[in-house]
Structure formats: structure tokens, C-alpha cells
């Protein structure tokens, strides 16, 4: 009896599938900014790029700027008056939105679908209310001017992409003329409609209102710093990051009463507080001592607060370490103290 052994020859992949897989491999090892550039200019590659895993080392968000690793995406407005610039008005290149009268305006409360409000309260309302109450000459002049017809001017939105090593690329739009709408479109074009999880090693958020994606998979990010946030809502990070990002590995933010009972903060492995405008008292320290992270660090503690805080912490049998440092005021003309001794307290709260 004879038996026949047949060898199964693997079939060749269809040409289209082979090109697709090769494109994914190339995209995965490509610099993110060049990858975005290709997919935005070659629509045939766009869907492939969004189905390919993306890894970003550093991602920083500002009101008018995004930094992806070493590449900066910055929005500005070129403002030009038809006849002559009226008094007290700005012109040329500006980095904040302007109203119909040519004055800088606050757009943090203009929320669109998908946007995430990082703060616990709407700062722009408080700022606008405070500005209107000012009785100085500039404020009175501004309100007087606004009673007249708005001046005619042209505004062009400009996107400048600046890589670490290379010439800036500039794109202009006369249809979308506000920075906040431009940011919305830019973020959607780069990060929106992704079908696979993407990774951000370190994320900084400097804006109180993040213009965020409406559709697509959100990033896996476990090391996050929230800056320029006095009354931050760390729970809002759940609307920004993929669910598997939590609990966070490292969370850094300003220390205030409002943050010490937030779930995202309480679940994080390590918390790094910076103390800029914190009012220290027994109530705040009592709340602080209740948290149970592996490690809590507090930056920028003045020597006047340091002794009380350390005494309070040790009273509760919590180990603590210190790292004295010098911290120079950024604007010494406004702060008469030339040098202030600051401390970093490293408080190990794990029992």
C-alpha cells in the first residue's frame, strides 16, 4: 500500500494585502510627525495610518499649540485692518482669539462636541466679570469703543509646523479664523478616528479646555501632568485617556482642597503635588494625611510651611524625606524677594 505525502505550499498574499501590511510596518517605525504629514497629504494612506499602532514619547497640549515629541504645531492669527488700526487695538500676529472689535477674547467656555473641561469651574466667566468691574482708564476705553461699529479687518488663521531639525512649514486658512476651532480640527486630523490603541509615555495639559476628539480610540497614557490648573478636576482625564490607563502611574498637579477626594488622584500610584498658591492649614494637612498612595511628593514648599507640615506628618507616623533646593522667581521685578528656599517633601504613605 502506498501513501502519498502532499506538501502544502503557502499561497502568496494578495498584492493589496501585502501593500497594506508593508505600509503598517513602515508607519509603525516612522517619526510620528512625518507619519501625520504623509497621511494628511495622501488620503489613500490615511485609513492605514489610523489602523497602525502609534507611540508618542511626549505630548503637550496648550491653548494654541501641540508638541508631539520634538515637533511643534502652533496656531496664530494674522490680523490686518482694512484702512488703519484703531487705537488700543492689536494687529499683526496674535496668539489668542479676538472678538469682532479686535480685542483679545477668552474662548475657554466655547465647548464643542468631545471637548473636555479640565477645571472645576469656568475661569473665563470669573475673569470676564472681574475685567468688567475694573474702573481703570483702559477698561473704560474698551467699553466705550465697543459701543461703536466694529472695525473692518481681515484675519487669517496660520498653522506653523516646526520640527526639531528642519524648516518650518506654514499653512493658512481664511475660512476657519478662530484658534479654538483650528485646534479642534488639528487634533481631530492628527488623533481622531483611530481604530487601535495608541500610546503616550508622558502627557502635559496646559489648557483648561482641551479640544478633544469626537470619535476613535483614545490614548493609553499613565504619566500625566496638569499645569495652569488651580481647581483641577483630575476625573476629567477619564474622558481623555483609554480606560486601561487607570490607575495612573504618575500624576502631577497643583495641591488644593478640591483635588484630594477625586477618584483618579486617589487611585494613582504616585502623586506629585506642586504648591504655588496653596493656603496651608490644619484642615488641608488633615486631608493630605489620609491619602494612601505609594509615594506623594510636594514641590515648592517654603521654609515657613516646611516645619509645620513635617511635624504634622510625623505625628501621624508617616515616613518623610526632604530635598532642599533653590528656586528663582520667574519675574523678579514683580516679586521683590531675590531667592526663596524651597523644599520637596517625599512622603511615603504606604503602610
C-alpha positions as CSV (number, residue, x, y, z in Angstrom):
1,X,0.0,0.0,0.0
2,X,1.4,3.3,-1.0
3,X,0.7,6.6,0.6
4,X,1.1,10.0,-1.0
5,X,2.5,12.9,1.1
6,X,1.4,16.2,-0.2
7,X,3.2,19.3,0.8
8,X,1.0,22.3,1.3
9,X,2.5,25.3,-0.5
10,X,1.6,28.7,1.2
11,X,-0.4,30.9,-1.0
12,X,1.0,34.3,-1.9
13,X,-0.7,37.2,-0.2
14,X,-2.8,39.3,-2.5
15,X,-0.9,42.4,-3.7
16,X,-3.3,44.8,-1.9
17,X,-3.0,43.0,1.4
18,X,0.8,42.8,1.1
19,X,1.0,46.6,0.4
20,X,-1.3,47.2,3.4
21,X,0.9,45.2,5.8
22,X,4.1,46.8,4.5
23,X,2.6,50.2,4.9
24,X,1.6,49.5,8.5
25,X,5.2,48.3,9.3
26,X,6.7,51.4,7.8
27,X,4.2,53.7,9.6
28,X,4.9,52.0,13.0
29,X,8.6,52.8,12.9
30,X,8.2,56.2,11.4
31,X,8.6,59.5,13.3
32,X,5.0,60.5,14.4
33,X,5.1,64.0,12.8
34,X,6.3,62.7,9.4
35,X,3.7,60.0,9.7
36,X,1.0,62.6,10.2
37,X,2.3,64.6,7.3
38,X,2.1,61.7,4.9
39,X,-1.3,60.5,5.9
40,X,-2.8,64.0,5.7
41,X,-1.4,64.7,2.3
42,X,-2.0,61.2,0.8
43,X,-5.7,60.3,1.5
44,X,-5.1,56.7,0.3
45,X,-2.8,56.1,3.3
46,X,-4.9,57.8,5.9
47,X,-7.0,54.8,6.9
48,X,-3.9,52.5,7.0
49,X,-2.1,55.0,9.3
50,X,-5.1,55.2,11.7
51,X,-5.2,51.4,11.9
52,X,-1.5,51.2,12.8
53,X,-0.2,51.4,16.4
54,X,1.2,54.9,17.3
55,X,3.8,55.6,20.0
56,X,4.5,59.1,21.2
57,X,7.1,59.9,23.9
58,X,6.0,63.4,24.8
59,X,2.6,65.0,24.0
60,X,2.0,68.6,25.3
61,X,-1.3,70.5,24.9
62,X,-1.6,74.3,25.1
63,X,-4.4,76.7,24.1
64,X,-2.9,77.3,20.6
65,X,-0.1,74.7,20.4
66,X,0.6,71.0,20.4
67,X,4.0,69.5,20.9
68,X,4.5,65.9,19.6
69,X,7.9,64.8,20.7
70,X,10.2,67.4,19.2
71,X,7.8,68.9,16.7
72,X,5.7,72.0,17.5
73,X,2.3,72.7,15.9
74,X,1.4,76.3,16.6
75,X,-1.7,78.3,15.6
76,X,-1.8,82.1,15.3
77,X,-3.9,84.7,13.7
78,X,-2.6,87.3,11.2
79,X,-4.8,90.4,11.8
80,X,-4.8,93.2,9.3
81,X,-7.2,96.2,9.3
82,X,-8.7,97.4,6.0
83,X,-7.8,101.1,6.5
84,X,-5.9,101.9,9.7
85,X,-5.6,100.2,13.0
86,X,-7.9,101.9,15.6
87,X,-6.4,103.0,18.9
88,X,-5.9,100.3,21.7
89,X,-6.4,97.5,19.2
90,X,-3.9,94.7,18.4
91,X,-2.7,93.9,14.9
92,X,-0.2,91.7,13.2
93,X,0.4,88.2,14.5
94,X,-1.6,87.3,17.6
95,X,-1.7,84.0,19.6
96,X,-5.2,84.3,21.1
97,X,-8.6,84.7,19.6
98,X,-10.0,88.2,19.0
99,X,-13.6,89.4,19.0
100,X,-15.3,91.4,16.3
101,X,-13.9,94.6,17.7
102,X,-10.3,93.5,17.6
103,X,-9.8,92.9,21.3
104,X,-8.3,89.6,22.6
105,X,-11.1,87.4,24.0
106,X,-11.4,84.3,26.1
107,X,-12.7,81.2,24.4
108,X,-12.3,78.5,27.1
109,X,-16.0,78.3,27.6
110,X,-16.8,77.7,23.9
111,X,-17.2,73.9,24.2
112,X,-17.7,71.7,21.2
113,X,-18.7,68.1,20.9
114,X,-15.9,65.9,22.5
115,X,-14.2,68.8,24.3
116,X,-13.2,68.3,27.9
117,X,-13.3,70.9,30.6
118,X,-10.3,70.3,32.9
119,X,-11.2,72.8,35.7
120,X,-13.9,72.5,38.3
121,X,-15.2,76.0,37.4
122,X,-15.4,78.2,34.4
123,X,-12.5,80.5,34.7
124,X,-13.3,82.8,31.8
125,X,-16.6,83.8,33.5
126,X,-14.8,84.9,36.6
127,X,-12.1,86.7,34.6
128,X,-14.6,88.5,32.4
129,X,-16.6,89.6,35.4
130,X,-13.5,90.9,37.1
131,X,-12.4,92.7,34.0
132,X,-15.8,94.5,33.6
133,X,-15.6,95.6,37.1
134,X,-12.3,97.4,36.6
135,X,-12.7,101.1,36.6
136,X,-9.3,102.0,35.2
137,X,-8.8,104.0,32.1
138,X,-8.1,101.1,29.8
139,X,-11.3,99.3,30.8
140,X,-13.5,102.3,30.3
141,X,-11.9,103.0,26.9
142,X,-12.5,99.4,25.8
143,X,-16.2,99.6,26.8
144,X,-16.6,102.9,25.1
145,X,-15.1,101.6,21.9
146,X,-17.4,98.6,21.9
147,X,-20.4,100.9,21.7
148,X,-19.3,101.9,18.2
149,X,-19.4,100.0,15.0
150,X,-16.8,97.2,14.9
151,X,-13.8,98.0,12.6
152,X,-13.3,96.1,9.4
153,X,-10.3,93.8,9.4
154,X,-9.1,90.6,7.8
155,X,-8.0,87.6,9.9
156,X,-6.2,84.6,8.6
157,X,-5.5,81.5,10.7
158,X,-1.9,80.3,10.4
159,X,-0.6,76.9,11.3
160,X,3.2,76.7,11.7
161,X,4.7,73.2,12.0
162,X,8.3,73.3,13.3
163,X,10.3,70.1,13.5
164,X,13.4,69.8,15.7
165,X,15.7,69.7,12.7
166,X,14.2,71.2,9.6
167,X,12.5,74.2,8.1
168,X,9.0,75.3,9.4
169,X,6.0,74.5,7.2
170,X,3.2,77.1,7.2
171,X,-0.4,76.6,6.3
172,X,-3.1,79.3,6.1
173,X,-6.9,79.4,6.2
174,X,-9.3,82.3,5.6
175,X,-12.3,80.1,6.2
176,X,-11.6,79.0,9.8
177,X,-10.4,82.1,11.6
178,X,-10.5,81.2,15.3
179,X,-7.8,79.5,17.1
180,X,-10.1,77.3,19.2
181,X,-11.8,75.9,16.0
182,X,-8.4,75.5,14.4
183,X,-7.2,73.5,17.4
184,X,-10.3,71.3,17.2
185,X,-9.7,70.5,13.6
186,X,-5.9,69.9,14.1
187,X,-6.4,67.5,16.9
188,X,-9.1,65.6,15.0
189,X,-6.9,65.4,11.9
190,X,-4.0,64.0,13.9
191,X,-5.5,61.9,16.6
192,X,-9.1,61.3,15.6
193,X,-10.8,58.2,14.1
194,X,-8.0,55.8,15.3
195,X,-9.1,52.2,15.4
196,X,-6.3,50.8,17.5
197,X,-5.0,51.9,20.9
198,X,-2.1,54.4,20.8
199,X,0.5,55.1,23.5
200,X,1.7,58.3,25.1
201,X,4.6,57.9,27.5
202,X,4.3,61.4,29.0
203,X,1.4,63.9,28.6
204,X,1.2,67.5,29.8
205,X,-2.0,69.6,29.6
206,X,-1.6,73.3,30.0
207,X,-5.1,74.3,28.9
208,X,-8.3,74.5,30.9
209,X,-10.4,73.4,28.0
210,X,-9.0,70.6,25.9
211,X,-10.3,70.5,22.3
212,X,-10.6,66.7,22.1
213,X,-11.5,64.0,19.6
214,X,-15.1,63.1,18.9
215,X,-14.5,59.6,17.6
216,X,-11.8,57.0,17.7
217,X,-9.8,55.1,20.2
218,X,-8.2,57.3,23.0
219,X,-4.6,57.1,24.1
220,X,-3.0,54.9,26.7
221,X,-1.3,57.4,29.0
222,X,-0.3,56.7,32.6
223,X,2.1,59.6,33.3
224,X,0.3,62.9,33.2
225,X,1.0,66.5,34.4
226,X,-1.8,69.1,34.7
227,X,-0.4,72.7,34.6
228,X,-2.0,76.1,34.9
229,X,-4.9,74.5,36.8
230,X,-5.9,75.9,40.1
231,X,-9.1,74.0,40.6
232,X,-8.5,70.9,38.5
233,X,-10.8,68.0,38.1
234,X,-8.5,65.0,37.6
235,X,-11.5,62.8,37.0
236,X,-11.8,64.5,33.6
237,X,-8.8,62.5,32.5
238,X,-11.2,59.6,32.1
239,X,-12.7,61.4,29.1
240,X,-9.3,61.9,27.6
241,X,-7.4,58.6,28.1
242,X,-8.2,55.0,27.3
243,X,-9.8,53.1,30.3
244,X,-6.8,50.8,30.6
245,X,-4.7,53.9,31.5
246,X,-6.1,53.8,35.0
247,X,-4.9,53.7,37.7
248,X,-2.3,56.3,36.6
249,X,1.3,55.6,37.3
250,X,2.3,59.2,38.0
251,X,0.0,62.2,38.3
252,X,1.4,65.7,38.9
253,X,-0.9,68.7,39.7
254,X,-1.3,71.7,42.0
255,X,-2.3,70.9,45.6
256,X,-5.7,72.4,46.6
257,X,-8.7,71.4,48.7
258,X,-10.6,70.4,45.5
259,X,-8.4,67.6,44.4
260,X,-7.9,65.4,47.5
261,X,-11.1,63.5,47.1
262,X,-11.0,62.8,43.4
263,X,-11.1,59.2,42.3
264,X,-8.4,59.4,39.6
265,X,-6.0,61.1,42.1
266,X,-6.8,58.7,44.9
267,X,-6.2,55.6,42.7
268,X,-2.9,56.8,41.2
269,X,0.2,55.0,42.2
270,X,2.3,58.1,42.7
271,X,1.2,61.7,43.2
272,X,3.4,64.8,42.7
273,X,1.9,68.0,44.1
274,X,3.4,71.4,43.4
275,X,2.5,74.1,45.9
276,X,2.3,77.5,44.3
277,X,-0.8,79.2,45.7
278,X,-1.7,76.7,48.3
279,X,-3.0,78.1,51.7
280,X,-1.6,75.7,54.3
281,X,-3.7,75.0,57.4
282,X,-4.6,72.1,59.7
283,X,-7.7,71.2,57.6
284,X,-5.7,70.8,54.4
285,X,-2.9,68.8,56.1
286,X,-5.5,66.6,57.7
287,X,-7.0,65.8,54.3
288,X,-3.5,65.2,52.9
289,X,-2.5,62.7,55.5
290,X,-5.5,60.5,54.7
291,X,-4.3,59.6,51.2
292,X,-2.7,56.2,50.7
293,X,-0.5,56.3,47.7
294,X,2.8,54.5,47.4
295,X,4.5,57.9,47.2
296,X,3.5,61.5,47.5
297,X,5.8,64.4,46.6
298,X,5.1,68.0,47.3
299,X,7.2,70.6,45.4
300,X,7.9,74.2,46.2
301,X,7.2,74.2,49.9
302,X,8.6,77.4,51.6
303,X,10.6,77.1,54.7
304,X,7.8,78.8,56.6
305,X,5.5,75.9,55.9
306,X,8.0,73.1,55.9
307,X,8.4,72.6,59.7
308,X,4.7,72.5,60.4
309,X,4.0,70.1,57.6
310,X,6.8,67.8,58.6
311,X,5.7,67.8,62.2
312,X,2.1,67.1,61.3
313,X,3.2,64.2,59.0
314,X,5.4,62.6,61.6
315,X,2.7,62.9,64.2
316,X,0.7,60.5,62.1
317,X,3.7,58.1,62.0
318,X,4.3,58.7,58.3
319,X,7.9,58.5,57.0
320,X,9.2,61.6,55.1
321,X,12.2,62.7,53.2
322,X,13.3,66.1,52.0
323,X,15.2,67.6,49.1
324,X,16.1,71.3,49.7
325,X,16.6,73.3,46.6
326,X,16.8,76.9,45.4
327,X,14.0,78.4,43.3
328,X,14.3,81.7,41.5
329,X,11.2,83.8,40.8
330,X,10.5,84.0,37.1
331,X,9.8,87.7,37.2
332,X,11.9,89.4,39.9
333,X,10.5,92.8,39.0
334,X,7.1,91.7,40.4
335,X,8.5,89.7,43.3
336,X,11.0,91.6,45.5
337,X,12.4,88.5,47.1
338,X,15.5,87.6,45.0
339,X,15.8,84.0,46.1
340,X,13.5,81.8,48.1
341,X,14.5,78.5,49.7
342,X,12.1,75.7,48.6
343,X,11.8,72.1,49.7
344,X,10.5,69.0,48.1
345,X,8.9,66.6,50.6
346,X,8.8,63.0,49.7
347,X,6.2,61.3,51.8
348,X,5.9,57.5,51.8
349,X,2.3,56.9,52.7
350,X,2.2,53.1,52.0
351,X,1.6,51.4,55.3
